[in-house]
Amino acid sequence: MPADETSSPGAPTHAAYDTVIVGGGHNGLVAAAYLARAGQSVLVLERLGSTGGAAVSTRPFEGIDARLSRYSYLVSLLPRKIVHELGLDFAVRKRTVSSYTPAVRDGRSTGLLVGGDGTRESFAALTGDGREYEAWQRFYAMTGRVAERVFPTLTEPLPVRDDLRARVDDADAWRMLFEEPIGVAVEENFTDDLVRGVVLTDALIGTFADAHDPSLLQNRCFLYHVIGNSTGDWDVPVGGMGALTDALAGAARAAGAEIRVLHEATRIETDGTQAEVTVRSPDGEHVIGARRVLVNASPQALAALLGEEPPAPAEGAQLKVNMLLTRLPRLRDRSVDPHEAFAGTFHIAEGYGQLATAYREAAAGHLPSAPPSEIYCHSLTDPSILGPDLASRGYQTLTLFGLHTPARLFAEDNETAREALLSATLAQLDAHLEEPLTDCLALDADGRPCIEAKTPLDLERDLRLPGGHIFHRDLSFPYATGETGRWGVETAHANVLLCGAGAVRGGGVSGVPGHNAAMAALGR
């Protein structure tokens, strides 16, 4: 069901509610569904014309019947518990390949294919023996054990650090993931530069950090990328990411929640027991009463709504590119079929040394000379996102996610920097193709190539992501500190909760902050 069929721009039906939720992204909708099912009166306010936030499916190319996951694109951290408890008509599909990384060794094109029966042979062909494969198996067996023990805690009250460490029950794993920079573990366990780079990428998605950053920001990012649903698998949402938020909006409405689009909250006033939310809508400005308010927005937006001092600025560091192709390009590595290589994560310029160089260049204020990126072809796993005509003609979607491109690099001239970065990024991909990718791009109804690129500044403009940061702010370890409450969603006001990605254990398409804010609101 399209998002605009599960919501309304009309005025709210009541002057006051048990809970008002500011923001109709996926976390706000999760909270709305749980609270409405518990018998609460719930109002969701969304400033845009439809729900979903960054988790939406849209047709970005004029006259082309292809529904792309325009912003967020893969699912790992959404607990099956939430899907089952809310009765969502939503499914994910596993990719047939985990990843493919092209390389040039001894003057010949080759690559590393991970996933399927040929993984061991691919490692041996790239590295010359079986040692890196065996190290890979040991390392990811370790992360798998950590995932089994840590992931279930995400929908429980926050454990303290010592309790989480006891639950992990593996001193070496705790050291590698929670205490030492992840670069130490990568270098201890692997010797091949390309293999090291593939491992490190999970620590850098949407995160601007070096492998040895003493803040361990990269460790926090790595942890969230390997624990999803106790497996670390990253799956394709069937029907696109909008299928999830449409299902959530439907579940919230079915439980009795009201969803009002084109309603922007502009102020929250609270005495800790009662609150008033000022709302701007097509009908003018009005005030809605609430016993509590859940804010499905960034910590910066929360501070602005409350009239308080904002937190430190956030900075995103990624390039998001959406494309539609008439066919997949041919590869220089003839040992792998493009339909296999693009079925998983296609790594570009992500060797360990390349990632370090790109970080240094960006930290010095320059666009990376060899921009690292990873590419996904969703339509290979879920062709339903393409119209029947496109699917029958062999069209494919392509999503590219670039690393180490902080917002500061676009501040002076966003458009020029965007075009320069896109050109350099595609050149890195073209180096491993037998034909330029641009030769494979479809054309929209106006004859323009079907490609769009979004910098952090574009994401800040489109979605109000602070600094274009896809996690709203730096990720946190999933345990309590002196600044967290019982669920990691609490604020200085007893009846105002943060249910967006900036909550503790937020980030990604997970629904975890929404679930946890609902549990906190219900006194669980």
Secondary structure as UniProt FT lines:
FT   HELIX           3..5
FT   STRAND          16..22
FT   HELIX           26..37
FT   TURN            38..39
FT   STRAND          42..46
FT   TURN            53..54
FT   STRAND          57..58
FT   TURN            62..63
FT   STRAND          68..69
FT   HELIX           80..85
FT   TURN            86..87
FT   STRAND          92..93
FT   STRAND          99..105
FT   TURN            106..107
FT   STRAND          108..114
FT   TURN            117..118
FT   HELIX           119..127
FT   HELIX           131..150
FT   HELIX           151..155
FT   HELIX           161..168
FT   HELIX           171..174
FT   HELIX           175..179
FT   HELIX           182..189
FT   HELIX           193..200
FT   HELIX           201..203
FT   TURN            204..206
FT   TURN            211..212
FT   TURN            214..215
FT   HELIX           217..226
FT   HELIX           228..230
FT   TURN            231..232
FT   STRAND          235..237
FT   TURN            238..239
FT   HELIX           242..254
FT   TURN            255..256
FT   STRAND          258..261
FT   STRAND          264..270
FT   STRAND          275..281
FT   TURN            282..283
FT   STRAND          284..295
FT   HELIX           299..306
FT   STRAND          319..325
FT   TURN            334..335
FT   HELIX           338..341
FT   TURN            342..343
FT   STRAND          345..348
FT   HELIX           352..363
FT   TURN            364..365
FT   STRAND          373..376
FT   HELIX           378..381
FT   HELIX           383..385
FT   HELIX           388..392
FT   TURN            393..394
FT   STRAND          396..402
FT   HELIX           407..410
FT   HELIX           414..430
FT   TURN            431..432
FT   HELIX           437..440
FT   TURN            445..446
FT   STRAND          451..454
FT   HELIX           456..463
FT   HELIX           466..468
FT   TURN            470..471
FT   TURN            482..483
FT   TURN            494..495
FT   STRAND          496..498
FT   TURN            501..502
FT   TURN            504..505
FT   HELIX           512..521
FT   TURN            522..523
//
